[in-house]
Every structure is written in C-alpha cells, then in structure tokens.
Amino acid sequence: MSSVLVVHCIDTEGPLGGDARRLPDGTPEFFDNWPDILASLRELTDPRWRTEHPDSLGNEYRFNWFVMDFTGFRTNPKQRVAEYHDTWDHMHTLPIAPDGAYWHYHVPPESRIGDQWSETWLSSNECNRVLVRRLLERDSFPAAFRAGGTIEDDAASRWLEHAVPIDYSNRVSALSQPNADLFHFNWYGAPAIWGSYHPSHGSFLEPGAMRRYIYRSIDLRSRYNEVDQELVDECFREVAETGEHRVFSFFSHDNRDMRAETVHVHELLSRAAQRVGVGWESCTAVEAHRRYHGLQQEPVALDLSLTTDGYVLIAGSAPLQPAPFVGARLHDGRFVRLFPSPDGERRWRVRCATERIDAIAAAVTSRDGSTTIVRQ
C-alpha cells in the first residue's frame, strides 16, 4: 500500500557556543557542550522511546544523521569542535544502528572566517578532504547529503553529480521568497513536491537531465519556518488522491533540544494518518528513496587493483557517479582525492606514483543508494 515515507533529517554539527545567537530572554539557544547534546539525544535514540513513538506499521522511529566536520576554517567564533570525525565519533556512541548516517557540509568561505557563509562551492577544496578522510579513516562514504544553510549553487550541483547522488537540501515552501540572502537561502523556484527531481545542468533549481536526485526537506521548527498540521495533512491527502508514495522530509539540529519538536511532529503525523486514512513509515533517507522510486537494493560490485603505473578500477554494473570517488593518504600525511580516467566500459584508471601512497580507497553508489567501498 502507498504511504507517506517520513525522513527526519538532522544537521549534526556538535556543540555551538561563543557568540552564537541567543533566545529573546537571553538564554542560550544551542547546546555548547557534548554532554548536554548526548543527554538529549540519548533519550530520543533509546530503543524504548523509539518503540513508544512508532509509525503506522508499529515500526520504531528513525533518524537521519547528516554529520558535519567543522574544518577548513581559520577562525572559530562559535567555539565549535574543529577536528575531523569528532561529531561522527560522538554520534556513534549512541544507539543509532536503526538510523541513516550521511554528510552535512558547511563550505568555508574564501576568508575562512568560521561564522560566515560562502556564496560558492568553489571557495574551498575542503569537501574533498572531508570525504577522503571519512572514507579512509572511518570506512564510510555518504549516499546522501544536506547543504549547510541549505545553500547550494550550480558548482555544488555539478560536484555532487560526481560524488553524492541523493540530496535532501531543497527547502522550498510557501514562505520562500526570490533573492533571499544567504542566511535565508530558501530554494525559491525549486519544485515544491513531496519527493525528488533530477536537476538541470544549467540550474539546480530546475528539473533537467542530471542523474542525481534532489529531495525536498523543510524546517521542522525554526525562526524561518515550521511544520504544521495543515502541511502534514496536505502530503497525506496527496497520497490518498494519487495512490502513490510521497516523501515527507523535515530537518532539525542536534545542538538544539530536539525532544519537544520530535514528539510534536510525531503527533502531527499520527493525527494526519487517522484523519486521512493513509499510513506513514519512518525511514532512512536511502530507504525512502528506494521506496519512492520502486528500486531494489543492488550494490555495484567494484574491484581496485594495483598496476605498474597506478591503479585500475572495474565495476560490475554502472554506478550513479560517472566514475568512482577515490581517496588516498600519502606518506607525508596528506589526504588527497584522485581522479580516475575512463579506460573502457565500467573501467577506470588512476595513474599516479604509487610509491607515495600509504593507503587508497574507492567508493561508488548505485541508483538505489547502495554504497560499495574497496581499499588497498
């Protein structure tokens, strides 16, 4: 039966203090330390809480952790933890096995000032360093992504086409306005659908011929927007009228207290299901993607082998990326992305000085969001 596929995204950034914004009464709006963050999230990820807040099928509530590394900046006015894997490692101390773990990224601006947004993806190469280190040091590569501040541009779209195939950054809503500044980037003009579209090569806000998928995901509760009963009911009625799945996605932040808003949205979803007669299912980002498009789980087989002048990669089927994502750690300690060249059907070659490489790994993603990692 068709249902509402619910994807609760969390921009997972760790502590936020320093000169961070405060509430109108002067109290902190954000948690500024890990013990407070983990205490709040331990309640929500506890198996008992999950089962006490089930979806329509009685399945436990699930989250999607889009994890950020605050790296590549020169200053740090909000006193974030500026270490690779710090947020990833803290999150994995929680019982998050039922959930999805993906990637959230704040592009460092050209100034590298820690509380400024960048207007372009081209201002930094940190995106490659972050993913190479996560691939090599945490044996993980993301199938899904959320943009910091939901800010994207066409350069980001083209980069993502070659790396991460599923994007939950579309923030369009009835409140979206043209020419919004970077602090309120709201995807004005993007498809306001409960699902995904393939962006255009000329504009990521328009449907087109790219292979990657962009999903709509709106603020659960913020100063800019809020999920309310009318919006939830709208999505459920669409499923009832069309007989097709819809993806209802919204996002929170780990460094705000998520407990009350998560209980509230669970009530909205359960109420809509009773009113409309359509069920909802709590999903990971990849699972919802598969269900929405009717895809089966089919990982791409990938082989990485050493040659006299570098490495050869051979895939058993076509990945969604034009070529595998390849990362290496050099003997001098640097982490670099290597770019394979086509060398036949589903075959690529990386020409490099192998004697300089201490470790190398490659990743591909299938159309259904299955990720395959190989390493030497």
N, C-alpha and C positions, 0 to 999 in steps of 0.2 A: 504494500500500500504506500501511496505517496505521503510524505510527511515534511515537516519543517526541520531542516538539518541545522542545528544550533552550534555555532562555533564561537566560543568565548575566548577572545584573544587577550593576552596580557603583555604589554610592553614591559619587559622585565629588565630593569635598569639598576637595581640596587639602591643604597642609601642616597638621599638628596638633602643636603643641609646648606651651610654657608648662607649666601644671600638669596636662598630660594624663597619664592612667593609665600606669603602667609595668608591665613583666613582673615575676614573682616574684623574679627575680635582680637587679632594679633597672635593667635596660637598657630603653631606650625601646621601647614597643610600636608606635609610629607613626613614620612619616617626618615630619620637621619642616621640610623644605625641598623646593622643586620639583625641583632636580637629582636627588635620590635617588628621588623618585616617578617622574620621567620616565625615569630609567635603568632602573628595574624594569619599567615598562610598555612601554618600547621593546623589551624582549626579547619580551614576550607579544604585542605587536601587529606584530612583524616578520613579513612575509609567509612567510619560511622557517619560523618557529616555527608559524605557523598551519597551513601545509600538512603539517608533521611531526606535527601533532595533529589529524587530520581526524575528521569524523563518519563514520557508517556508509556514507554515499554517496561518501566521499572529498572532501567539501567542506571548506574551511578553517574553523577555529574562529573564532567571532564573539563579540563582547562587546556589552553594552548599557550605555552611559554615562548614568547619571541624574545630571545636573550641578547642583550647588548654588551659589548665590551667598550668601556669609555676610554679609548686610546686614540692616539694621533693628535691630541690637543697640547697646546703649550701652557695654558693656564687652566685653573680649576676652581672658579669662584663658588661653585655649589658643592665643593668638597665631596665629589664622587670618588669611588674607589677606582683608580686608574691603573688597573692590572688586567692582563689577559686572563680570561677564564674565571675571574673572581666571581662574577654573577652566576655563571654556568655551574661552578662547583658548589656554591651555596644552595642553588636551587635543587641540585641533586642530592642534598641531604634530606630533602622532603620526600614523602611517598607519592611521587609523580609518575609512576610507571604507567597508569592508565592514560596519561596525557600526551600531547604533542610537544616537541621541543624544536624550535626553529630559530630564525635570525631576525634581530632588530638592529638597525644601524643608524647612527647619527653621523652625517657627513661632516668631518672637520672643515670649517671654512678656511679660506686662504690665510686669514690672520691667526688661525689655530687657537682663538680665544674660546674657552670652554663653555660659555653660555650664549654663544652666537650660532645662528643657523647659517648654513651655506645655501646660496641660491643655485648652485650647480654641483652635480656629481663629480665634475672634473676638477674640483678644488683639492682633492686628496686621493692618494692611492691606498689609503688605509683599509678600504674594503677588501682588497686582495690579501693583505697581511692578516687581517682578522680571520678570513675563511681558510687560508693556508694553515694557520696555527690551530684552528679548531679541527681541521682535517687531520693534521699530523699528531697533535698532542692530545686530542680528545676523541679521535676516531669518529668524527661526526661531520656530516655535511647537510645543510638545510635544504629541504624540499620547498619550504615556504618562507616568506619574507614580509616584514612590515617596515615601512619607511619612517624614520624619525620625524616627528611633527607631521606625519603623512605627506612630507614634501618630496615630490619627485620632479624630474624633468625628462626630456627626451633622451639625454645622455644616460641617465639612470636606466631608462627603459631598454635602451639598446644593450647596456652592460648586463642587465638582468636576463635578457634574452639568451645570453651566452653562459649564464651561471645558474640562476634560481628560477624555476619555472612557474611557481604559484605565488601570487602577490595579494595580500589582504589589506591593501592600503587605501582603496577607494572610499573616501569619506563623504561622498556627495549626499546631501539631504535637502529638505525644503528650506533650510536656513543658509545654504550655500549661496555666496554672492560673487559676482565677477570681480576680478582684480583684488582679491583679498590679499593681505600682506602675509609674509612668511609665518607669522605667529598664528595665523588663522587659515592656513592653506586648506581649502575645503573641497577641491576637486570639482569646482563648478563646471558644468558641461559634460561631465562623465555620465555614462549610463546609470540611471537610478534603478537598478534591477537587483532582485534578491538572488544573485548568482554571479556568474563571471562573463567576461568578454575577452577576446583577443585584441590587444591594442594595435593601432596603426603605426607603421614605421615613421610617419610624419608627425603624429601627435598621440601621445599615450592616453589622452583623454577621449579619443575616438576609436570606435571599433575598426579593426583592419586585419592585416594578413600576418601579424606576428604569431608565433606559436605559443608564447607564454600566456598565462591566464591571470586576469585581474579580478578579484572579488571585492564586493562592497562590504565594508565593516565600519560601523559608526560608533560614536562616543556612547558608552553606557551611561556615564554621568560625568559631565564636565561643565565648565563655565560657558562652553560654546554650544553644547547640545546635550540631549538626554533621551534615552529610550523610554517611551511611554506606552500606555495600553493601546492607544489608537494606532501607533506604528506597528506594534506586535500583531494586533488584530488584522491589519492590512495584509501582512505577509501570510497569515494563516488563511484568510479568505481567498488569497490568490491560489494557494494550493487546492482549496476546496473547489474553486471555479475551474481550474485547469487540469486537475488530476495529476499534476507533476510536482516533483520535489522543488523546494526552494531552500536557499542557504541564508539563514538569518544570523549575521555575524555582528558582534559589537566588541569594543575593547576597553580594558581597564589598565591600571598601572600597579605594579607590585608595591611601590613606595607610597601609595595612598592606601588607606584602610579600605579594603575591598569587601569586608564582611557584610555590611548592611546592604550595599548595592547588589551584591550577588544574590542574597536572599530575596531582595525586591524583584530582580529580573526573573528569578525562578517562579515567583508568584504571578508575574505578568504572563509568562509562558504557559503556566498551568491553567490560568484563568482563560486564556485565549483558546487553549485546546478544548476546554469544556464548552465554551460558547459556540465555537465554530464546528466542533466535531472532527478536528484534524489533530493528529498526534505530532509530537516533537521528539527529536532524538538528539542527545548530547554527543557531539562528535569532535574528533580531532580535525584540524584543517585539511589534512590529506584524505581522511576518511570521507568527509563531506564532499570534497572534490570528486572522489571516485563515485559516490552515490549519485551526485548531481548529474554527472556525465555518463553514468552507466558503465563504468570501467572496472575491469577485473585487475587484481594485483598481479603484475607481470614485470618483475625486476629485469633489468638489462644485464646479461652476462658480460663481464669485462675482464680482459687479460692485460697485464702490464709486464713486459719483458725487456731485459737489458740487451742492447746490441753494441756493436763496435763503436758507433758514433752517437749513442744516446739511448732512447727507449722507443718501443713500439707498443701501441695500444690497439686492441682489437675488441670490438663489441659484437655480441651475438645477435643483437637487434638494434634498431635505430633509437638512440636516446633522444630526449626532447631538446637537449642542448646541441648546437651544431658540432661541438667537439667536447671531449671530457675536460673537466676542471682539474688541472694538475698543479700540485704544490710541492715545493722541495725545501729542506733545511740544508744549508750549505755548511761546510766545515768551519767557516768563520762565524757561524752562529746566526746568520741572516736567514729569514724566511722569504721565499720568492715564489711568485706564480710563473709557471712555464706554459707556453702556448703551443699546443700541438698543431701540426700542419696535416691536411688531408693526404692520405697515401693509398687510396683505394676505397672501395665501398666498406663503410663501417670500420675503417682502419686509419690510424693517425701515427705520425712520427714526431718525436721530440728530439731534436738534435742539440746536444749540449756536451760540455766537458764533464763526463760522469765522475771523474776523479775528484771533482769539487763538491760532490753531493754526498751528504751524510744520510739523508732519508728522503724518500719520494713517495707520494701517494696520488691517486686519481679518483675522481668521483663522477658518476653520471646519474641522471634521473630519468625514469620512464614517464610516459604521458600520464600514467595514473598516480605519479608521485612517489613511486618506489625508488629508493636511493641505493646505489651499489658503490662500495669503496674497495679499492685494491691498493696494495702498497708493496714497496720493496725494502 
